[in-house]
Amino acid sequence: MISKKIGLALLSVAVVVILITAAIVVLNPIQGKTAASYYSDGMAELGKGNYRTASSLFWQSYEGFNGKSDAVNASAALHQKFIADRALNEFPYTRSEAVRQVKLGFPSLSNETIEKMLDDLKAERVVTDGEALYFSDVATNMAFRNSTLLHQKFESMGQTPIFDELMPLVLASQGEHRTYFNLTDFKVTGNLTIARNTLPSSGTLKIWLPAPINTASQCNITLNVTSPGRVVSSSAPDSELGLIYVEIDLSGVTEDVKVVMNYTYSEYQIKFEVDPNIVGDYDKTSPLYLEFTASHDSILVTPEIQALANSIVGEERNPYLQAKLVYEHVLGNITYSYTPHGSLSARGIPESEYVRINRFGDCGAQSMYFAALMRALGVPARATGGYQVFPPASGTHVWAEFYLPNYGWVPVDVTAAETADWSYNATPEQKEVFKAFFLGNLDPYRFVIQVDNDLAAEPSIGDSVQFTSIYQFPAIVCEGASVDLAMNAIYHWKMEVRPA
């Protein structure tokens, strides 16, 4: 299934193909072929999943069109090259290199055992041009899906990440009856550097920077951005998606472009005490209900998801109790695993479907899967994202929310809850308390950028940036750039969220 954004991108490519065909008669051959034929061959190889070959063909097409000053078709060829490259960026290892990576992480495993385990990790490899390439986090994912390895690893470290840090807060919250409490102040610093030699000599560099928004739990926001350009627009504090849009005129810029962000905000801890008996009825004609029960880009409600959701809840019709059953299903059946988001986006694979098929995924993929199951049941749900500030470090994070009449948006964090199973020394009772907490409760260690993963940026980013479900990294667009600035933004973005 091709996502909406990728589908629109392919539609725009179809228009470009017409332009290419019309231009064939005036193009000089390149090594016996025209730029248009290189493009056509690249599309064919891309369709076959031969991403390396496709990338090479699109590059040759780009050079041909660029040499003829055909900017429209050159840009189309370069865009397709970037898609082919993104399909493989997260899969750098050959089979022998993957074995070596696992051996480095787990030296006690025999090569025979590693080979067998790699054979079972089908989603951790992409076969392209006749060769299997393996995911950059193949060794870590192997541990996530093998509790013995995982417990041994954390026992050797002497701690279980997230679970050990958050368990005291979970226990301290048990006697609390307020919905919002424990207000905590935070500072955010973000730094982006774009090498000057990756940019054209002139033109406009466009950057969308992630920013905090006001929510029921997040407030007291201050924003400051320093850049060689100008801030064209900034999301209103009460927006559902926080972005600061900056434009930089590259004429006369001789040094690397550096953008610095400094934010402050405050975050409440959340605790919902839901009585299933007083959950109201949905207005099934309301915009909220129609939007958040519909099938969307990464939260796909398929017949398979519909059947699975019905089997999970059985005869239960109360939306809160349905959410509890779905929550327990995800915790009991879906394993945490690093996910190749860029590759999934480039290959047109919805996040929720990736989890349904493979039964594993990271925080974003798990949250979108949870939301898809809830939507299939007619319960409004969404994936909410930004950063986590679980001590001692911050990082990107996504969780879910479902809507209950008389209560509003109720938070769910299946990934944080799952860390209880990572613990090598927690008792079953401790694990149960910890898991129960993250249905309707959230710690205050959050930085919210958007309340829904299907929101569009303003002004529009277009189709040059593939993964725009979650805006945790800057989006960069610059006509005439011959490198993938969208991917460079991920590699050269440094962001830290810490208590003030």
Long-range contacts (C-beta under 8 A, 24 or more apart in sequence): 1-300, 1-302, 1-348, 1-349, 1-350, 1-353, 2-348, 3-297, 3-298, 3-345, 3-348, 3-350, 4-296, 4-297, 5-297, 5-463, 5-466, 5-468, 6-345, 6-348, 6-463, 6-466, 8-463, 9-79, 9-463, 12-463, 13-43, 13-76, 13-79, 13-80, 16-72, 16-73, 16-76, 17-43, 19-72, 19-73, 20-73, 20-76, 23-70, 23-73, 26-68, 27-64, 27-68, 28-68, 30-60, 30-63, 30-64, 31-60, 33-60, 34-64, 35-60, 35-61, 35-62, 35-63, 35-64, 35-65, 35-68, 35-70, 35-73, 35-77, 36-61, 36-73, 38-64, 38-77, 39-73, 39-76, 39-77, 39-80, 42-77, 42-80, 42-81, 42-84, 43-80, 46-80, 46-83, 46-84, 49-87, 49-126, 49-127, 49-128, 50-128, 50-129, 51-84, 51-85, 51-87, 51-88, 51-126, 51-128, 51-129, 52-84, 52-88, 52-128, 52-129, 53-129, 54-80, 54-81, 54-84, 55-81, 55-84, 55-85, 58-84, 62-482, 71-479, 71-480, 75-479, 78-482, 79-463, 79-464, 82-464, 82-466, 82-484, 82-486, 82-487, 83-346, 83-466, 84-346, 85-484, 85-487, 86-342, 86-343, 86-345, 86-346, 86-466, 86-484, 86-487, 87-126, 87-128, 87-343, 87-346, 87-347, 88-126, 88-128, 88-133, 88-343, 89-342, 89-343, 89-487, 90-135, 90-136, 90-340, 90-342, 90-343, 91-125, 91-126, 91-133, 91-134, 91-135, 91-136, 91-340, 91-343, 92-133, 92-134, 92-136, 93-133, 93-134, 93-135, 93-136, 93-138, 94-131, 94-132, 94-133, 94-134, 95-132, 95-134, 97-134, 98-125, 98-134, 98-138, 98-139, 101-134, 101-138, 101-139, 102-138, 102-139, 102-142, 104-139, 105-139, 105-140, 105-142, 105-143, 106-139, 106-142, 106-143, 106-149, 117-142, 117-146, 121-145, 123-354, 123-358, 123-360, 126-343, 135-338, 135-340, 137-338, 140-338, 141-337, 141-338, 141-360, 144-335, 144-336, 144-337, 144-338, 144-360, 145-335, 145-337, 145-360, 147-421, 150-422, 151-422, 151-423, 151-424, 152-424, 154-422, 154-423, 154-424, 155-424, 155-425, 160-419, 160-422, 160-423, 160-424, 160-425, 160-426, 161-390, 161-419, 161-422, 162-390, 162-416, 162-419, 162-422, 163-419, 163-420, 163-422, 163-423, 163-426, 163-434, 164-423, 165-390, 165-391, 165-392, 166-390, 166-416, 166-419, 166-434, 166-443, 166-445, 167-426, 167-430, 167-434, 169-269, 169-443, 170-433, 170-434, 170-437, 171-433, 173-269, 173-271, 173-437, 173-441, 174-433, 176-271, 177-271, 177-273, 178-271, 179-270, 179-271, 179-272, 180-216, 180-217, 180-268, 180-269, 180-270, 181-268, 181-269, 181-271, 182-268, 182-269, 182-444, 183-266, 183-267, 183-268, 183-444, 184-266, 184-267, 184-268, 184-269, 184-444, 184-445, 184-499, 185-220, 185-264, 185-265, 185-266, 185-499, 185-500, 186-264, 186-265, 186-266, 186-267, 186-389, 186-447, 186-497, 186-498, 186-499, 186-500, 187-262, 187-263, 187-264, 187-497, 187-498, 187-499, 187-500, 188-212, 188-261, 188-262, 188-263, 188-264, 188-265, 188-447, 188-495, 188-496, 188-497, 189-260, 189-261, 189-262, 189-495, 189-496, 190-259, 190-260, 190-261, 190-263, 190-493, 190-494, 190-495, 190-496, 191-258, 191-259, 191-260, 191-261, 191-493, 191-494, 191-495, 192-257, 192-258, 192-259, 192-260, 192-474, 192-489, 192-492, 192-493, 192-494, 193-256, 193-257, 193-258, 193-259, 193-492, 194-256, 194-257, 194-258, 194-476, 194-485, 194-488, 194-492, 195-256, 195-488, 196-253, 196-254, 196-255, 196-256, 196-257, 198-481, 198-482, 198-483, 198-485, 198-488, 199-250, 199-253, 199-257, 199-478, 199-481, 200-250, 200-478, 200-479, 200-480, 200-481, 201-250, 201-251, 202-250, 202-251, 203-250, 203-478, 203-479, 203-480, 204-247, 204-248, 204-249, 204-250, 204-478, 204-479, 205-229, 205-247, 205-248, 205-250, 205-257, 205-476, 205-478, 206-245, 206-246, 206-247, 206-476, 206-477, 206-478, 207-245, 207-246, 207-247, 207-248, 207-259, 207-474, 207-475, 207-476, 208-243, 208-244, 208-245, 208-246, 208-457, 208-461, 208-471, 208-474, 208-475, 208-476, 209-243, 209-244, 209-245, 209-246, 209-259, 209-261, 209-474, 210-242, 210-243, 210-386, 210-449, 210-471, 210-472, 210-473, 210-474, 210-495, 211-235, 211-242, 211-243, 211-244, 211-261, 211-263, 211-449, 212-242, 212-263, 212-265, 212-386, 212-447, 212-448, 212-449, 213-237, 213-238, 213-239, 213-240, 213-241, 213-242, 213-448, 213-449, 213-450, 213-451, 214-238, 215-448, 215-451, 216-268, 216-270, 216-408, 216-409, 217-267, 217-268, 217-269, 217-270, 217-442, 217-444, 217-446, 217-448, 218-265, 218-266, 218-267, 218-268, 218-446, 218-447, 218-448, 219-265, 219-266, 219-268, 220-264, 220-265, 220-266, 221-263, 221-264, 221-265, 222-263, 222-264, 222-265, 223-261, 223-263, 224-261, 224-262, 224-263, 225-259, 225-260, 225-261, 225-262, 226-259, 226-260, 226-261, 226-262, 227-257, 227-258, 227-259, 227-260, 228-253, 228-257, 228-258, 232-459, 233-458, 233-459, 235-458, 240-450, 240-451, 240-452, 240-455, 241-449, 241-450, 241-451, 241-452, 241-455, 241-457, 241-471, 242-448, 242-449, 242-450, 242-471, 243-457, 243-458, 243-471, 245-457, 245-458, 245-459, 250-478, 259-474, 261-495, 264-500, 265-447, 267-444, 267-445, 267-446, 267-447, 267-448, 268-444, 269-441, 269-442, 269-443, 269-444, 270-411, 270-441, 270-442, 271-440, 271-441, 272-407, 272-410, 272-411, 272-440, 272-441, 273-440, 274-320, 274-404, 274-407, 274-410, 274-440, 276-318, 276-320, 276-321, 278-406, 279-318, 279-319, 279-320, 279-404, 279-405, 279-406, 279-407, 280-404, 280-405, 280-406, 281-405, 282-319, 282-378, 282-380, 282-405, 284-378, 288-380, 288-403, 289-380, 291-380, 292-375, 292-380, 292-381, 292-382, 292-403, 292-452, 293-375, 293-378, 293-379, 293-380, 293-381, 294-375, 295-372, 295-375, 296-454, 297-350, 297-454, 297-469, 298-350, 298-351, 298-352, 298-368, 298-383, 298-453, 298-454, 298-469, 299-350, 299-351, 299-352, 299-368, 299-371, 299-372, 299-375, 299-381, 299-382, 299-383, 299-453, 299-454, 300-350, 300-352, 300-353, 300-372, 301-372, 301-375, 301-376, 302-353, 302-356, 304-356, 305-352, 305-356, 305-372, 305-373, 305-376, 306-376, 308-356, 308-373, 308-376, 309-373, 309-374, 309-376, 309-377, 310-376, 310-377, 312-373, 313-377, 319-377, 319-378, 319-379, 319-402, 319-404, 320-404, 320-410, 322-374, 322-377, 322-379, 323-374, 323-379, 323-402, 323-410, 323-412, 323-439, 324-439, 326-370, 326-373, 326-374, 326-377, 327-370, 327-412, 327-414, 327-417, 327-439, 329-373, 330-366, 330-369, 330-370, 330-373, 330-414, 331-414, 331-417, 331-418, 331-435, 333-359, 334-359, 334-360, 334-361, 334-366, 334-369, 334-414, 335-359, 335-360, 335-418, 336-360, 336-361, 336-362, 336-363, 336-366, 336-415, 336-418, 336-419, 337-361, 337-362, 338-362, 339-364, 339-365, 341-365, 341-467, 341-469, 342-466, 342-467, 342-487, 342-490, 345-466, 345-467, 345-469, 346-466, 351-469, 362-415, 363-397, 363-398, 363-399, 363-413, 363-415, 364-398, 364-453, 364-469, 364-470, 366-414, 366-415, 367-398, 367-399, 367-400, 367-412, 367-413, 367-414, 367-415, 368-398, 368-400, 368-453, 368-469, 370-400, 370-412, 370-414, 371-400, 371-402, 374-400, 374-402, 379-403, 382-409, 382-451, 382-452, 382-453, 382-454, 383-452, 383-453, 383-469, 383-470, 384-411, 384-448, 384-450, 384-451, 384-452, 384-453, 385-448, 385-449, 385-450, 385-453, 385-470, 385-471, 385-472, 386-446, 386-447, 386-448, 386-449, 386-450, 386-472, 387-446, 387-447, 387-449, 387-472, 387-495, 387-497, 388-445, 388-446, 388-447, 389-445, 389-446, 389-447, 389-497, 389-498, 389-499, 390-416, 390-443, 390-445, 391-445, 394-447, 394-495, 394-496, 394-497, 394-498, 396-470, 396-472, 397-446, 398-453, 398-470, 399-442, 401-451, 409-451, 410-440, 411-438, 411-440, 411-441, 411-442, 412-438, 412-439, 412-440, 413-438, 413-442, 414-438, 416-443, 447-497
